[in-house]
Amino acid sequence: MSKTIAIIYSFLILIQSLNINFEEFSKLQAFMEHAEFHKSLYGDTFFEFLSEHYGDKMVEHQGKHKEHQNLPFKDNHNLCTHMNTSFLNQNAIVFEIKHEEFTEIPFNFFYKDSFSSFEKPTIFQPPKNA
């Protein structure tokens, strides 16, 4: 049971990392229709269709049809990139390292235990009978 739950959770994390949502699944019908359009008009295979819309030939084929807006996985509005940039005035930053000589402080502390007992109480002694 726990292995099944672990597999389901890992599959869920995989799907979320690919940014696939239900809106993309609703566009699959338009995807299949556009693939059939390319097959009938241009004689493209399915892999050529994928190459023209999602692969190497995407830049060349970008503005030829108006149906490209309805294809799934084309919009990247769910991809978010944050970049923090710090601007520093280089003229205003001055670092000075101050080197101070080590001065030895004379030893003026003497500690004396106020209570001393040579014999420890019996509670802290090892057992006598084993």
Residue pairs with C-beta under 8 A, 6 or more apart in sequence:
19 78
19 79
20 73
21 78
24 72
24 73
25 72
27 70
27 71
27 72
28 72
30 67
30 70
30 71
30 72
31 71
31 72
34 49
34 53
34 65
34 67
34 70
34 71
35 46
35 49
37 67
38 44
38 48
38 49
38 52
39 45
39 46
39 49
44 52
51 57
51 58
52 58
52 60
52 61
53 61
53 68
53 71
53 74
54 73
62 68
68 74
